[in-house]
Amino acid sequence: MEVATGLAAQGHRPFVVLVEGEADRSAELTAYEHCPFKLENFASLIPLLKRNHVTHLVLAGEIRRRPKLRNMQLTPDFLLMIPRAVVALARGDDGLLRMMTQLFEARGIKVVGAHEVVPELAAAEGVLTRTGPEKRDWLDIHAAQRAAKAIGALDIGQAAIAVGGRVIALEGIEGTAGLLDRGRLLRGHGRLAGKTRGVLVKCAKPGQELRADLPSIGPQTVEAAHAAGLAGIAVEAGRSLVLDGPATIGRADALGLFIVGLRAGEHADG
């Protein structure tokens, strides 16, 4: 939503492709020129964009499912894509996003990062909330940051949770919401001491295509981190997005959580 609003504020006319079953805040997005779209019809996406005179594309939002090949709309162009897609999938999500980016740009549609269109979405460096990390929290930040970078290098996920200086959960295919839910369950089952603090860290994957799938947090992330008993959240400054910024920061302040932007490429050793 912030991308569409930012484009409109800059005098551009957004055209929104609403992916069926994936679009959040769709009621608000339909205020702009838009078109519903099924992932199974991926082969028709570029013709759709061309018909609507789209020259620049922002890949914003999460795609939580992959369509089954047998359900895909088959066209000559799509059949030619399949070998490249299979190779890209073997390299993980980032490989697939790189392939898609190259595909769009080869057909004259420039892919632009959300943080390039709306720079204020990018996390700033330093403490963003009224409450900052305590000294013991930096041990958790450092441990979770290293773990997040390690799984990112394997194209598994972008986030990790550390408690008491020890990594207790890594993001998998279920995404950050599922990761935080596992953290909440671990605490609820007594696997973690009730008053033990902890931190969620989200980082861009090493060598990631930064125009797509940047790590992001929003009000729901804050709520889930609080439910998991965590003290705060750390993200990479300039390489992560804070969606609905005022609401996200405001909710963290209300719940007593910290949000901190880490300098990209620098270990968080306090």
C-alpha positions in Angstrom: 0.0 0.0 0.0 2.8 2.4 0.9 4.4 1.9 -2.6 1.1 2.8 -4.3 0.6 5.8 -2.1 4.2 7.0 -2.5 3.9 6.8 -6.3 0.7 8.7 -6.3 2.2 11.4 -4.1 5.1 11.7 -6.7 2.6 12.3 -9.4 2.7 8.8 -10.9 -0.4 6.8 -11.8 0.0 3.4 -10.0 -1.3 0.3 -11.7 -1.7 -2.4 -9.1 -1.6 -6.2 -9.9 -3.5 -7.9 -7.1 -2.3 -11.5 -6.8 -5.2 -13.7 -5.9 -5.0 -14.9 -2.2 -1.8 -12.9 -1.5 -2.8 -9.2 -1.5 -3.1 -7.5 1.9 -5.1 -4.4 2.3 -6.8 -5.1 -1.1 -9.8 -2.9 -0.2 -7.5 0.1 -0.1 -5.5 -0.9 -3.1 -8.6 -1.1 -5.3 -8.8 2.7 -5.0 -6.1 2.7 -7.7 -6.3 1.3 -11.2 -5.9 -2.4 -10.6 -6.3 -5.9 -12.0 -6.8 -9.2 -10.2 -4.3 -11.8 -11.2 -3.9 -15.6 -10.7 -0.4 -17.0 -10.2 -1.3 -19.8 -12.5 -1.6 -17.2 -15.3 1.9 -16.0 -14.9 2.6 -16.2 -18.6 0.0 -13.5 -19.2 1.6 -11.1 -16.7 3.9 -9.3 -19.1 1.3 -8.8 -21.8 -1.0 -7.5 -19.1 1.6 -4.9 -18.0 2.3 -4.0 -21.6 -1.4 -3.4 -22.3 -1.5 -1.0 -19.4 1.6 0.9 -20.5 3.7 -0.2 -17.5 7.4 0.7 -17.9 8.6 0.3 -14.3 7.6 -2.5 -11.9 7.9 -2.8 -8.1 7.7 -6.3 -6.7 6.1 -5.6 -3.3 4.6 -8.0 -0.9 5.0 -11.7 0.0 4.0 -14.6 -2.2 3.2 -17.4 0.3 2.5 -20.2 -2.2 3.9 -21.6 -5.4 1.5 -22.6 -8.1 1.6 -26.2 -9.3 3.1 -26.6 -12.8 0.1 -28.7 -13.9 -2.2 -25.8 -13.2 -0.2 -23.2 -15.1 -1.5 -21.6 -18.2 0.6 -23.0 -21.0 1.8 -20.6 -23.8 4.7 -20.8 -26.1 6.5 -18.1 -24.1 5.9 -20.0 -20.8 7.1 -23.3 -22.2 10.4 -21.5 -23.2 10.7 -20.2 -19.6 10.4 -23.6 -18.0 14.1 -24.7 -18.3 15.3 -21.4 -16.9 12.7 -21.5 -14.1 13.8 -25.1 -13.1 17.4 -24.0 -12.9 16.4 -20.9 -10.9 14.3 -22.8 -8.5 17.2 -25.2 -7.8 19.1 -22.1 -6.6 16.3 -21.2 -4.2 13.9 -18.2 -3.9 16.6 -15.6 -4.6 17.5 -17.4 -7.8 13.9 -17.4 -8.9 13.6 -13.7 -8.2 16.7 -13.0 -10.2 15.3 -14.9 -13.1 12.0 -13.0 -12.9 13.8 -9.7 -12.7 15.9 -10.5 -15.8 12.7 -11.7 -17.6 10.9 -8.4 -17.0 13.8 -6.3 -18.0 14.5 -8.3 -21.1 11.0 -7.3 -22.2 11.5 -3.6 -21.5 10.0 -3.4 -18.0 12.5 -2.0 -15.5 12.3 -3.5 -12.0 12.6 -1.0 -9.2 13.0 -1.7 -5.4 10.3 -0.5 -3.1 13.0 1.3 -1.1 14.0 3.2 -4.2 10.4 4.4 -4.9 9.6 5.2 -1.2 13.0 5.8 0.5 11.3 6.4 3.9 10.3 2.7 4.0 13.9 1.7 4.4 14.9 1.2 8.1 17.1 4.0 9.4 20.3 3.3 11.3 20.2 3.3 15.2 17.4 3.0 17.7 14.0 3.8 16.2 11.9 3.5 19.3 11.8 5.1 22.8 13.3 2.0 24.3 16.7 0.7 23.2 18.5 -2.6 23.6 20.1 -3.4 26.9 23.6 -4.7 27.1 22.4 -8.3 27.3 20.2 -7.8 24.3 23.2 -7.1 22.1 24.4 -10.6 22.8 21.1 -11.9 21.3 21.3 -9.4 18.4 24.8 -10.6 17.6 23.9 -14.3 17.8 20.7 -14.0 15.8 22.4 -11.7 13.1 25.1 -14.3 12.5 22.5 -17.1 12.2 20.3 -15.1 9.9 23.2 -14.4 7.6 24.2 -18.1 7.6 20.7 -19.3 6.6 20.5 -16.4 4.1 23.7 -17.6 2.4 21.9 -21.0 2.0 18.7 -19.2 0.7 16.7 -20.7 3.5 15.3 -17.6 5.2 16.1 -14.1 6.5 15.5 -14.2 10.2 16.5 -15.8 13.5 15.5 -15.5 17.1 18.1 -15.6 19.9 17.4 -15.9 23.6 20.1 -15.7 26.3 22.9 -15.4 23.7 21.7 -18.6 22.0 19.9 -19.1 18.7 16.6 -20.9 19.4 14.7 -20.7 16.1 15.5 -20.0 12.4 13.1 -18.8 9.7 12.1 -21.5 7.2 9.5 -21.7 4.5 6.7 -20.6 6.8 8.2 -17.1 7.0 8.7 -14.7 9.9 5.1 -15.1 11.3 5.6 -18.8 11.6 9.1 -18.3 13.2 7.6 -16.0 15.8 4.7 -18.4 16.4 7.3 -21.2 17.1 9.1 -18.9 19.5 5.8 -18.2 21.3 5.1 -21.9 21.5 8.5 -22.7 22.9 8.0 -20.2 25.7 4.4 -21.5 26.3 5.7 -25.1 26.6 8.2 -24.0 29.2 11.3 -24.6 26.9 12.3 -21.0 27.6 12.4 -19.3 31.0 9.4 -17.1 31.4 11.3 -13.8 32.0 14.1 -14.5 29.6 14.4 -11.7 27.0 15.1 -12.4 23.4 15.5 -10.7 20.0 14.3 -11.2 16.4 16.8 -10.2 13.8 16.0 -9.9 10.0 18.8 -9.5 7.4 19.0 -9.4 3.7 20.6 -12.5 2.3 24.2 -12.2 1.2 24.3 -11.2 -2.4 20.5 -10.9 -2.5 18.7 -9.1 -5.4 17.7 -6.0 -3.4 15.0 -5.0 -5.7 12.8 -7.8 -4.5 12.0 -9.6 -1.3 13.8 -7.2 1.1 13.2 -8.2 4.7 10.3 -6.3 6.2 8.6 -5.7 9.5 5.2 -4.1 10.3 2.7 -3.8 13.2 1.9 -7.5 13.0 5.6 -8.4 13.4 5.7 -6.3 16.6 2.6 -7.9 18.0 3.9 -11.4 17.2 7.4 -10.6 18.8 5.6 -9.3 21.9 3.5 -12.5 22.0 6.7 -14.5 21.8 8.1 -12.7 24.8 10.8 -10.9 22.9 12.4 -7.7 24.0 12.8 -6.3 20.5 13.6 -6.5 16.8 16.8 -5.6 14.9 16.9 -5.1 11.1 19.6 -4.0 8.7 19.4 -0.3 8.0 18.9 0.6 4.4 18.4 -3.1 3.5 15.1 -3.7 5.3 11.7 -2.2 5.1 9.6 -0.8 8.0 6.1 -1.0 6.7 3.4 1.4 8.0 6.3 3.0 9.9 4.4 5.3 12.4 2.0 2.4 13.4 4.9 0.0 13.7 7.1 2.2 15.9 4.0 3.4 17.9 3.0 -0.1 18.6 6.5 -1.1 19.7 6.6 1.9 22.0 3.2 1.0 23.5 4.4 -2.6 24.1 7.8 -1.6 25.4 9.8 -3.3 22.6 12.8 -1.8 20.9 13.4 -1.6 17.1 17.0 -1.0 16.0 18.5 -0.5 12.6 21.9 -2.1 12.2 24.5 -0.8 9.9 24.6 -3.1 6.9 27.7 -5.3 6.8 28.6 -4.6 10.4 28.3 -7.2 13.1 26.1 -6.1 16.0 28.6 -6.5 18.8 27.2 -3.6 20.8 
